[in-house]
Each structure stands twice: as structure tokens, then as C-alpha cells.
């Protein structure tokens, strides 16, 4: 049941028209936030506009455009008079552009992947923090990384530019958490494992990966994650419930980081 955890707070979600971001937008609205969402002008935009309704401000722009974040911050403040928190979730795989194992990564694959997952996040964080510093009210910055930043899976997820970009998210977030803590600006990270989103369609439709996940993500029957699985953590970090928490990386991963598929396959054996 909604409890108004974000009542009166102005929240910005960058990448909020599909997948994890859209689920987070629904959750924020249910909890009473004033919401601004940034999304691309693509096949998901019309559905998001219809679902989120007139109470949500939706901007169409590319998060990798340095002007997009500044426009989004300005829109949130104009619409709601303030900005209290941001969730940057925009990003995605660069596999089709040439990401892969290091010896196979193309220049285009590297540039696209780092730009989509790290540079765009930098633009958002910079614009939001410039406002927080000027306003002097503090605020919450929540960034998205991946378990692949620190818990690799070479057999199925060898995309090294993506892993590097997501590790960069953690480094930037932790450095900013330390620097801005005295100004009551909090920085935290969510690191999901495989979640069923439009960006993960290649992996989520692969039977071999589905079998792998039964052992690698063993919680709740060994299933792929759903966007809604992250909602509780997102609300926690954006609300005052996390007012004494900064610089943390929370893996919402179904047990990915704690599991050994080889062990799971041998549990029925006796010495």
C-alpha cells in the first residue's frame, strides 16, 4: 500500500520511460512525489506518457546530450519549485556497436558504451549537484551501475567497455559522496544483475542464459529480475529514510554476487 514516502518531494528520473526507470516512475508517483521524467523519443515514449499521466512532466531528449540534464533540472524546478532527488538509470548495452571482450572491442563500441553509461550520468550528476549546491538544501543522487562492474560473468556477459563504464559509475559516485557529504548531498548506487528490460532482450531470450540464471540468481526460483524488484531500494534512497546513508553500492541481484553455479550443480553429490 502507498504510504506517501516521497510526499512533497520533487524527483527527477533520467531514463524513465521504459524498463527499470518506468517502474521507478510508477513507484515514485504512488508514493506521492512530484515527478519529472526524461526519456528518448522512441517506441516506449507514447506508452509512458499514457501510463504516467498528466501529473508527471515528461521531457524527450537524449541523456547523452550535455544540455538535456540542465533542461531537465530547470523543468523540475519550474514545475514544482524545487528538486530533491534524482535517479539516473539511462544507459544500456553497446554490444551491437562493437562492445565485447577487450581484444574485440572496437573504437565505436568503446565510445558509444562509455558515453551512454558513464558520460550521460556525469552530465546528470553535474547539473543536479550544481543546483543542490546553489540551493543549499541537500538532496539525493541515485545512480545505476551493474554487478558486472565487480562480479564478472565471462561465459555470457563479456562486454568489457560496459563493465568499465559501470565501474566508473561507482568510482564517481563514491568520490562525490565523500566530497559533498558536508553539504548534505547524498550519492548512492544500485547495482542490479540481469533484469528483464528492453535493453536486455538478447540475454533474457537466450535459453542458455536462463539456465545459467537458475544457479547464478537463485533467489525466488532462479529467475530473471523484474524492474519492480528494484522499486523498494529506489524509494529508500530517494526518500528521507536514507538520510544517514551515502557512498553505498547496493546489489539488487537475486543472489548473483553470493552464488557459485558450480557449487549449485554439485549440491546433490556426496563424498
ABEGO torsion letter per residue (X at the ends): XBAGAABGBBBBBBGAABEAAAAAAAAAAAAGBBBBBBBBBBAAAAAAAAAAEAABBBBBBBAABAAAAAAAAAAAAAAAGBBABBBBABEEBAAAAGBEBAAABBAAAAAAAAAAAAAAAAAAAAAAAAAAAAAGAEEBBBBBBBAAAABBBAAABBBAAAAAAAAAAAAAAAAAAAAAAAAGBBBBBBBBBBBBBAAAAAAAABAAAAAAAAAABABGGGBBBBAAAAAAAAAAAABAAAAABBGBBBBBAGGAAABBAAAAAAAABBX
